[in-house]
Amino acid sequence: QGTLQAVYEYQTLASRLLGMEMATASHYDGATALAESLLMAIRVTKRGSVAISSLIHPLYRRVVQTYLEPTGYEVVELGYLENGLTDMAALDDMDDLAAIAVQSPNFFGCIEDFRAVGEKAHDKKALFVASFTEALAYGLLKNPGSLGADVACGEGQSLGIPRSFGGPALGILASSKKFMRSLPGRLVGQTKDLDGKRGFVLTLATREQHIRREKATSNICTNNSLCAVAAAMYMASVGGTGIRELAQLNHDKAEYLKSELKKAGFAITFDSATFNEFVAEFPAGFEATYERLLGKKIVPGISLAPYYPELANHYLLCVTETMSKEDMDVLVREVTS
C-alpha cells in the first residue's frame, strides 16, 4: 500500500504540473516517454505517420527513430525558422498524421507557441504531443494542458533527482482521460476496501509482463518508481509557490547571463523568448577556449554543430538556480579573455 500510494501521489502531482487529467506511473526517461506517446497516437488515430519538430532534443529524436523505423511508420521532421521556433508551414501539405510533436522550451531554449501548434494539430485531426526536457519550466510557463495538448511527455530529472553520470532519469507521460486504455505502462488508482477504508490498487497494467503480448500497449515501458517517488517528494515539499519561485530564478539568471554576454560583444542567435537556456555565437576558433575552460572545470555550453551543422560556432548555454552571479561573471570574463 505504501508504494502504491506514493506512486499515486506522483501521478497526481505530475498531472497538476502539466495541466493534464492523468499521468502514468512513469517511464524510463523523457525520450522513451516521447516515443511511447507517438506510438500511442498511431494506435488511437490508426494513421501511419507522425511529424516531429527538428527542435526536439536530438537524442529524443534518435530514440523515436529507433522505435518507429522498424515498424514502417513514417517520421517527418519539421524545420525551424530564423527566430528559433519550429516551422509549421510544411504541415499544410501533410495528411494522415497521427500526431504532431513539438518541444517547449525547445532545444534552442526558445518557448514555442503551444496553442498554435495544438490548433494546427487538431485541424489535421491529429494528436498534439507536447514534449519537454525541463519540467520545472511549467512553474512559470503556461502548462501544456491549458494550451490544448492531448499528451504531455518528457524528462523529470530536475524534480529532485540527483545527477549521476547523466542519470537516473524519469520519463513523465500525461494525457487526457479518454486515452486511458491506450496509455503505455501502469496506472495506480484509489479505491475502497470491504470495510470502506481508502486503498490503492494497480488499476491498469498494459505491459506484456502483465497481459497477453498481442494486447499489450508496450513491451518496453519500464517505470522508474523510485525516481517517481523522489519527484513526488520534491514537488510536495517545494510546493506550487516554490516551484514557481525556482522557475523564476532559472529564467532571471539566464537573462542576466544573456545580457552580460551581449555587453561583452557576443551575439544571441535567436530573438524568441527563452526560459533557462539560450544560444550564443562565439568567434571562430572558440574550441581552444572551450578546452581551456574545461581544464578549469567550467563548461561554457555545448556545441550545436554536431546536431545542426549549419550552426558552427554556436553554443547552447543553460543557467539553473544553482549558479551564482559570481559563477556567471567568471564565465563572461573567461570567454572574453
C-alpha positions as CSV (number, residue, x, y, z in Angstrom):
1,Q,0.0,0.0,0.0
2,G,2.8,2.4,0.8
3,T,4.4,2.0,-2.6
4,L,1.1,2.3,-4.4
5,Q,0.1,5.4,-2.6
6,A,3.5,7.1,-3.2
7,V,3.1,6.4,-7.0
8,Y,-0.5,7.6,-6.9
9,E,0.6,10.9,-5.3
10,Y,3.3,11.2,-8.0
11,Q,0.7,10.7,-10.7
12,T,-1.5,13.4,-9.1
13,L,1.3,16.0,-8.8
14,A,2.7,15.3,-12.3
15,S,-0.8,15.8,-13.7
16,R,-1.2,19.1,-11.9
17,L,2.2,20.4,-13.0
18,L,1.4,19.6,-16.7
19,G,-2.3,20.5,-16.6
20,M,-3.4,17.1,-17.7
21,E,-6.1,14.8,-16.4
22,M,-3.9,11.8,-15.7
23,A,-0.3,10.6,-15.7
24,T,1.2,7.1,-15.9
25,A,3.3,5.6,-13.1
26,S,6.4,6.9,-15.0
27,H,8.7,5.7,-17.8
28,Y,12.4,5.0,-18.3
29,D,13.3,8.6,-19.4
30,G,11.9,11.5,-21.4
31,A,13.0,10.1,-24.7
32,T,11.1,6.8,-24.3
33,A,8.1,8.7,-23.0
34,L,8.0,10.7,-26.2
35,A,8.4,7.6,-28.4
36,E,5.7,5.8,-26.4
37,S,3.4,8.8,-26.8
38,L,3.8,8.8,-30.6
39,L,3.1,5.0,-30.8
40,M,0.0,5.6,-28.7
41,A,-1.1,8.3,-31.1
42,I,-0.7,5.9,-34.0
43,R,-2.9,3.3,-32.2
44,V,-5.5,5.9,-31.3
45,T,-5.8,7.5,-34.7
46,K,-5.0,4.4,-36.8
47,R,-2.8,6.6,-39.0
48,G,0.7,5.8,-40.3
49,S,2.9,9.0,-39.9
50,V,3.9,11.5,-37.3
51,A,5.5,14.9,-37.6
52,I,8.1,16.0,-35.1
53,S,9.9,19.3,-34.7
54,S,13.7,19.3,-35.5
55,L,14.0,21.3,-32.3
56,I,13.1,18.4,-30.1
57,H,16.2,17.2,-28.3
58,P,18.3,15.3,-30.9
59,L,18.7,12.3,-28.7
60,Y,15.0,12.1,-28.2
61,R,14.5,12.2,-32.0
62,R,17.0,9.4,-32.3
63,V,15.1,7.2,-29.8
64,V,11.9,8.0,-31.8
65,Q,13.5,6.8,-35.0
66,T,14.7,3.6,-33.2
67,Y,11.2,2.9,-32.0
68,L,9.3,3.7,-35.2
69,E,11.7,2.9,-38.1
70,P,11.3,-0.9,-37.9
71,T,7.5,-0.6,-37.8
72,G,7.3,1.1,-41.2
73,Y,5.7,4.2,-39.7
74,E,6.8,7.5,-41.2
75,V,8.6,10.1,-39.1
76,V,8.6,13.6,-40.8
77,E,10.9,16.3,-39.3
78,L,9.8,19.9,-39.3
79,G,12.5,22.6,-39.9
80,Y,13.0,25.7,-37.9
81,L,12.7,29.5,-38.5
82,E,15.2,32.3,-38.1
83,N,13.6,33.1,-34.7
84,G,14.5,29.7,-33.3
85,L,10.9,28.3,-33.4
86,T,9.5,25.3,-35.3
87,D,8.4,26.0,-38.9
88,M,4.8,24.8,-39.1
89,A,4.3,25.7,-42.7
90,A,5.1,22.3,-44.1
91,L,2.2,20.8,-42.2
92,D,-0.2,22.4,-44.7
93,D,0.7,19.7,-47.3
94,M,0.7,16.8,-44.9
95,D,-2.2,14.4,-44.4
96,D,-2.7,11.1,-42.5
97,L,-0.8,12.5,-39.5
98,A,-1.3,10.6,-36.2
99,A,0.5,13.2,-34.1
100,I,2.4,16.5,-34.2
101,A,5.2,16.7,-31.6
102,V,6.8,19.9,-30.5
103,Q,9.1,20.6,-27.5
104,S,8.9,23.8,-25.4
105,P,11.2,25.2,-24.4
106,N,12.8,23.7,-27.5
107,F,16.4,22.5,-27.9
108,F,17.5,26.1,-28.6
109,G,15.8,27.2,-25.4
110,C,13.1,29.1,-27.2
111,I,9.5,29.0,-26.0
112,E,7.2,27.6,-28.7
113,D,3.6,28.7,-29.3
114,F,1.9,25.6,-28.0
115,R,-1.6,27.0,-28.6
116,A,-1.0,27.5,-32.3
117,V,0.6,24.0,-32.6
118,G,-2.4,22.5,-30.9
119,E,-4.8,24.2,-33.2
120,K,-2.8,23.1,-36.2
121,A,-2.8,19.5,-35.0
122,H,-6.5,19.4,-34.3
123,D,-7.3,20.9,-37.7
124,K,-5.5,17.9,-39.1
125,K,-7.4,15.6,-36.7
126,A,-4.0,14.6,-35.2
127,L,-3.0,14.4,-31.6
128,F,-0.8,17.3,-30.2
129,V,2.1,15.8,-28.3
130,A,3.8,18.4,-26.1
131,S,7.4,17.4,-25.3
132,F,9.7,18.9,-22.7
133,T,13.2,18.3,-21.3
134,E,12.8,20.7,-18.3
135,A,9.6,20.0,-16.3
136,L,10.4,23.0,-14.0
137,A,9.7,25.4,-16.8
138,Y,6.0,24.9,-16.2
139,G,6.3,26.5,-12.9
140,L,6.5,29.8,-14.9
141,L,5.1,29.0,-18.3
142,K,1.5,28.0,-19.1
143,N,1.2,24.2,-18.9
144,P,0.6,22.0,-21.9
145,G,-2.9,21.0,-20.9
146,S,-4.1,24.6,-20.7
147,L,-2.8,25.2,-24.3
148,G,-4.6,22.2,-25.9
149,A,-2.1,19.3,-25.6
150,D,-3.5,15.8,-25.9
151,V,-0.4,14.3,-24.5
152,A,2.5,15.8,-22.5
153,C,5.7,13.9,-22.1
154,G,9.3,14.5,-21.2
155,E,12.0,14.4,-18.6
156,G,11.6,14.9,-14.8
157,Q,15.1,14.6,-13.6
158,S,15.2,18.2,-12.4
159,L,12.5,17.4,-9.9
160,G,14.8,16.5,-7.1
161,I,16.6,13.6,-8.8
162,P,20.4,13.8,-8.5
163,R,22.8,13.9,-11.5
164,S,25.0,10.9,-11.7
165,F,26.8,10.5,-15.0
166,G,23.7,11.6,-16.8
167,G,21.1,9.7,-14.8
168,P,19.0,8.4,-13.3
169,A,16.1,9.7,-15.4
170,L,12.4,9.9,-15.0
171,G,10.0,9.7,-18.0
172,I,6.8,11.6,-17.4
173,L,3.8,10.9,-19.6
174,A,0.4,12.5,-19.0
175,S,-2.7,12.7,-21.2
176,S,-6.5,13.2,-21.3
177,K,-8.7,10.6,-19.7
178,K,-10.1,9.5,-23.0
179,F,-6.8,7.9,-23.9
180,M,-6.6,5.9,-20.6
181,R,-6.8,2.5,-22.2
182,S,-4.3,3.3,-24.9
183,L,-1.6,4.5,-22.5
184,P,1.5,2.5,-22.1
185,G,2.7,1.4,-18.7
186,R,0.9,1.4,-15.4
187,L,-1.8,3.4,-13.7
188,V,-2.3,3.3,-9.9
189,G,-5.8,4.1,-8.8
190,Q,-7.6,4.9,-5.5
191,T,-10.5,2.7,-4.2
192,K,-12.1,1.5,-1.0
193,D,-11.8,-1.9,0.6
194,L,-14.6,-4.1,2.0
195,D,-14.5,-2.1,5.2
196,G,-14.9,1.2,3.4
197,K,-11.3,2.3,4.0
198,R,-9.2,4.1,1.4
199,G,-6.9,1.8,-0.6
200,F,-4.7,1.9,-3.6
201,V,-4.5,-0.6,-6.5
202,L,-2.7,-1.2,-9.8
203,T,-5.7,-0.1,-11.9
204,L,-4.2,-0.7,-15.3
205,A,-1.1,-2.7,-16.2
206,T,-0.7,-2.8,-20.0
207,R,2.8,-4.2,-20.4
208,E,3.2,-7.7,-21.9
209,Q,4.6,-8.8,-18.5
210,H,1.0,-8.5,-17.2
211,I,-1.3,-9.3,-20.1
212,R,-1.1,-11.2,-23.4
213,R,1.6,-9.8,-25.7
214,E,-0.9,-9.0,-28.5
215,K,-3.0,-6.9,-26.2
216,A,-0.1,-5.0,-24.6
217,T,0.3,-1.3,-25.5
218,S,4.0,-1.6,-25.0
219,N,6.6,-4.2,-24.1
220,I,9.4,-1.9,-23.1
221,C,7.7,0.8,-21.0
222,T,9.9,0.4,-17.8
223,N,8.6,2.5,-15.0
224,N,11.0,4.2,-12.6
225,S,9.1,4.1,-9.4
226,L,12.0,5.1,-7.2
227,C,12.6,8.2,-9.2
228,A,8.9,8.9,-9.4
229,V,8.6,8.8,-5.6
230,A,11.6,11.1,-5.3
231,A,10.0,13.5,-7.7
232,A,6.7,13.3,-5.8
233,M,8.6,14.1,-2.5
234,Y,10.3,17.0,-4.2
235,M,7.1,18.5,-5.7
236,A,5.2,18.1,-2.5
237,S,8.0,19.6,-0.4
238,V,8.7,22.6,-2.7
239,G,5.0,23.2,-3.4
240,G,3.4,25.2,-6.2
241,T,4.8,28.5,-4.9
242,G,8.3,27.1,-4.5
243,I,8.3,25.6,-8.0
244,R,7.2,29.0,-9.4
245,E,10.0,30.8,-7.5
246,L,12.6,28.2,-8.7
247,A,11.4,28.6,-12.3
248,Q,11.6,32.4,-11.9
249,L,15.1,32.1,-10.6
250,N,16.1,30.0,-13.6
251,H,14.6,32.5,-16.0
252,D,16.1,35.6,-14.4
253,K,19.6,34.2,-14.0
254,A,19.6,33.1,-17.6
255,E,18.5,36.6,-18.7
256,Y,21.4,38.0,-16.6
257,L,24.0,35.8,-18.4
258,K,22.4,36.6,-21.7
259,S,22.6,40.4,-21.1
260,E,26.2,40.2,-19.9
261,L,27.3,38.2,-23.0
262,K,25.6,40.8,-25.2
263,K,27.5,43.6,-23.4
264,A,30.7,41.6,-24.0
265,G,30.0,41.7,-27.7
266,F,28.6,38.2,-28.3
267,A,25.6,37.6,-30.5
268,I,22.5,35.9,-29.1
269,T,21.3,33.9,-32.0
270,F,17.6,33.8,-31.6
271,D,15.3,36.6,-30.5
272,S,12.4,34.5,-29.2
273,A,11.6,34.3,-25.5
274,T,13.6,31.7,-23.5
275,F,13.4,30.0,-20.1
276,N,16.8,29.0,-18.8
277,E,18.7,28.1,-22.0
278,F,19.7,30.2,-25.0
279,V,22.1,30.0,-27.9
280,A,25.1,32.3,-28.2
281,E,27.6,32.6,-31.1
282,F,31.2,32.6,-30.2
283,P,34.1,33.6,-32.6
284,A,35.7,31.1,-34.9
285,G,38.4,29.1,-33.1
286,F,36.5,29.1,-29.8
287,E,37.3,25.4,-29.5
288,A,40.7,26.3,-27.9
289,T,39.0,28.5,-25.3
290,Y,36.4,25.8,-24.7
291,E,39.1,23.2,-23.9
292,R,41.0,25.7,-21.7
293,L,37.8,26.3,-19.7
294,L,37.1,22.6,-19.3
295,G,40.5,22.4,-17.7
296,K,39.2,24.9,-15.1
297,K,36.0,22.8,-14.6
298,I,33.9,25.3,-16.5
299,V,31.6,24.1,-19.2
300,P,30.8,27.0,-21.5
301,G,27.7,25.4,-23.1
302,I,27.5,22.6,-25.6
303,S,28.4,23.0,-29.3
304,L,25.4,22.8,-31.6
305,A,27.5,21.9,-34.7
306,P,27.3,18.1,-34.2
307,Y,23.5,18.3,-34.2
308,Y,22.9,21.3,-36.5
309,P,26.0,21.6,-38.9
310,E,24.7,24.9,-40.1
311,L,25.2,26.4,-36.6
312,A,29.0,26.2,-36.4
313,N,30.4,28.3,-33.5
314,H,27.0,28.3,-31.8
315,Y,26.7,27.1,-28.3
316,L,23.7,26.3,-26.1
317,L,24.1,27.7,-22.6
318,C,22.0,26.8,-19.5
319,V,21.6,28.6,-16.2
320,T,19.8,27.0,-13.2
321,E,19.1,28.1,-9.7
322,T,22.4,26.5,-8.6
323,M,24.5,29.1,-10.5
324,S,25.5,32.3,-8.6
325,K,26.1,35.7,-10.1
326,E,29.8,35.2,-9.4
327,D,29.8,32.0,-11.5
328,M,28.3,33.8,-14.4
329,D,30.6,36.8,-14.2
330,V,33.6,34.4,-14.2
331,L,32.3,32.7,-17.3
332,V,31.9,36.0,-19.1
333,R,35.4,37.1,-18.1
334,E,36.9,33.8,-19.2
335,V,35.2,33.7,-22.7
336,T,36.3,37.2,-23.4
337,S,39.9,36.8,-22.2
